[in-house]
Amino acid sequence: MDRIFRLGPEGWQGALDQASNEAVEHAVAAGADPGTVAIVELAEIPLAYLTSPSVRIRAKAAGAAAWASGRPDRPGRTGR
């Protein structure tokens, strides 16, 4: 996931946490086993040219395929 976050009361750490959570959700939606998903890449780019404090965050999460771990979490999949 790659998006721009406006820094609010939660600050920089809040934006990183939100980006990490979204990346994990994307990985699970793509078929990763939720128990094996981890953040594998996290890049922060401050955007000084905007009028309000903002940061671009790129986060990537990965995990074992749900069907490979015997969890048929996706429709049409059977545990093997």
C-alpha positions as protocol buffer text, in pm:
chain_id: "A"
residue {
  index: 1
  type: MET
  ca { x: 0 y: 0 z: 0 }
}
residue {
  index: 2
  type: ASP
  ca { x: 123 y: 340 z: -89 }
}
residue {
  index: 3
  type: ARG
  ca { x: -53 y: 653 z: 30 }
}
residue {
  index: 4
  type: ILE
  ca { x: -15 y: 997 z: 178 }
}
residue {
  index: 5
  type: PHE
  ca { x: -108 y: 1049 z: 543 }
}
residue {
  index: 6
  type: ARG
  ca { x: -185 y: 1383 z: 699 }
}
residue {
  index: 7
  type: LEU
  ca { x: -27 y: 1384 z: 1043 }
}
residue {
  index: 8
  type: GLY
  ca { x: -292 y: 1436 z: 1307 }
}
residue {
  index: 9
  type: PRO
  ca { x: -294 y: 1408 z: 1686 }
}
residue {
  index: 10
  type: GLU
  ca { x: -152 y: 1054 z: 1668 }
}
residue {
  index: 11
  type: GLY
  ca { x: 155 y: 1192 z: 1489 }
}
residue {
  index: 12
  type: TRP
  ca { x: 410 y: 1002 z: 1287 }
}
residue {
  index: 13
  type: GLN
  ca { x: 372 y: 676 z: 1481 }
}
residue {
  index: 14
  type: GLY
  ca { x: -5 y: 679 z: 1430 }
}
residue {
  index: 15
  type: ALA
  ca { x: 43 y: 708 z: 1054 }
}
residue {
  index: 16
  type: LEU
  ca { x: 295 y: 421 z: 1055 }
}
residue {
  index: 17
  type: ASP
  ca { x: 59 y: 202 z: 1259 }
}
residue {
  index: 18
  type: GLN
  ca { x: -232 y: 276 z: 1026 }
}
residue {
  index: 19
  type: ALA
  ca { x: -22 y: 202 z: 717 }
}
residue {
  index: 20
  type: SER
  ca { x: 101 y: -125 z: 867 }
}
residue {
  index: 21
  type: ASN
  ca { x: -252 y: -234 z: 957 }
}
residue {
  index: 22
  type: GLU
  ca { x: -377 y: -154 z: 605 }
}
residue {
  index: 23
  type: ALA
  ca { x: -89 y: -351 z: 450 }
}
residue {
  index: 24
  type: VAL
  ca { x: -172 y: -653 z: 667 }
}
residue {
  index: 25
  type: GLU
  ca { x: -542 y: -626 z: 571 }
}
residue {
  index: 26
  type: HIS
  ca { x: -448 y: -616 z: 202 }
}
residue {
  index: 27
  type: ALA
  ca { x: -228 y: -925 z: 237 }
}
residue {
  index: 28
  type: VAL
  ca { x: -503 y: -1120 z: 416 }
}
residue {
  index: 29
  type: ALA
  ca { x: -759 y: -1011 z: 155 }
}
residue {
  index: 30
  type: ALA
  ca { x: -522 y: -1138 z: -113 }
}
residue {
  index: 31
  type: GLY
  ca { x: -514 y: -1482 z: 50 }
}
residue {
  index: 32
  type: ALA
  ca { x: -238 y: -1474 z: 311 }
}
residue {
  index: 33
  type: ASP
  ca { x: -281 y: -1668 z: 634 }
}
residue {
  index: 34
  type: PRO
  ca { x: -344 y: -1400 z: 903 }
}
residue {
  index: 35
  type: GLY
  ca { x: -124 y: -1586 z: 1150 }
}
residue {
  index: 36
  type: THR
  ca { x: 181 y: -1562 z: 926 }
}
residue {
  index: 37
  type: VAL
  ca { x: 152 y: -1207 z: 790 }
}
residue {
  index: 38
  type: ALA
  ca { x: 432 y: -966 z: 873 }
}
residue {
  index: 39
  type: ILE
  ca { x: 546 y: -626 z: 746 }
}
residue {
  index: 40
  type: VAL
  ca { x: 836 y: -686 z: 507 }
}
residue {
  index: 41
  type: GLU
  ca { x: 887 y: -331 z: 380 }
}
residue {
  index: 42
  type: LEU
  ca { x: 815 y: 10 z: 529 }
}
residue {
  index: 43
  type: ALA
  ca { x: 926 y: 336 z: 368 }
}
residue {
  index: 44
  type: GLU
  ca { x: 853 y: 685 z: 501 }
}
residue {
  index: 45
  type: ILE
  ca { x: 892 y: 996 z: 286 }
}
residue {
  index: 46
  type: PRO
  ca { x: 825 y: 1333 z: 452 }
}
residue {
  index: 47
  type: LEU
  ca { x: 639 y: 1577 z: 227 }
}
residue {
  index: 48
  type: ALA
  ca { x: 773 y: 1920 z: 317 }
}
residue {
  index: 49
  type: TYR
  ca { x: 607 y: 2097 z: 24 }
}
residue {
  index: 50
  type: LEU
  ca { x: 251 y: 2054 z: 157 }
}
residue {
  index: 51
  type: THR
  ca { x: 92 y: 2313 z: 384 }
}
residue {
  index: 52
  type: SER
  ca { x: 0 y: 2064 z: 657 }
}
residue {
  index: 53
  type: PRO
  ca { x: 242 y: 1806 z: 800 }
}
residue {
  index: 54
  type: SER
  ca { x: 215 y: 1499 z: 577 }
}
residue {
  index: 55
  type: VAL
  ca { x: 411 y: 1185 z: 499 }
}
residue {
  index: 56
  type: ARG
  ca { x: 400 y: 932 z: 216 }
}
residue {
  index: 57
  type: ILE
  ca { x: 420 y: 579 z: 349 }
}
residue {
  index: 58
  type: ARG
  ca { x: 476 y: 265 z: 147 }
}
residue {
  index: 59
  type: ALA
  ca { x: 411 y: -55 z: 339 }
}
residue {
  index: 60
  type: LYS
  ca { x: 423 y: -413 z: 219 }
}
residue {
  index: 61
  type: ALA
  ca { x: 308 y: -716 z: 415 }
}
residue {
  index: 62
  type: ALA
  ca { x: 349 y: -1082 z: 321 }
}
residue {
  index: 63
  type: GLY
  ca { x: 262 y: -1420 z: 463 }
}
residue {
  index: 64
  type: ALA
  ca { x: 211 y: -1782 z: 371 }
}
residue {
  index: 65
  type: ALA
  ca { x: -85 y: -1856 z: 145 }
}
residue {
  index: 66
  type: ALA
  ca { x: -391 y: -1954 z: 348 }
}
residue {
  index: 67
  type: TRP
  ca { x: -457 y: -2257 z: 129 }
}
residue {
  index: 68
  type: ALA
  ca { x: -98 y: -2376 z: 179 }
}
residue {
  index: 69
  type: SER
  ca { x: -136 y: -2378 z: 555 }
}
residue {
  index: 70
  type: GLY
  ca { x: -456 y: -2581 z: 542 }
}
residue {
  index: 71
  type: ARG
  ca { x: -691 y: -2288 z: 602 }
}
residue {
  index: 72
  type: PRO
  ca { x: -952 y: -2250 z: 330 }
}
residue {
  index: 73
  type: ASP
  ca { x: -1013 y: -1879 z: 402 }
}
residue {
  index: 74
  type: ARG
  ca { x: -1085 y: -1787 z: 42 }
}
residue {
  index: 75
  type: PRO
  ca { x: -1393 y: -1897 z: -150 }
}
residue {
  index: 76
  type: GLY
  ca { x: -1325 y: -2180 z: -389 }
}
residue {
  index: 77
  type: ARG
  ca { x: -1018 y: -2296 z: -199 }
}
residue {
  index: 78
  type: THR
  ca { x: -992 y: -2621 z: -11 }
}
residue {
  index: 79
  type: GLY
  ca { x: -722 y: -2707 z: 237 }
}
residue {
  index: 80
  type: ARG
  ca { x: -478 y: -2958 z: 93 }
}
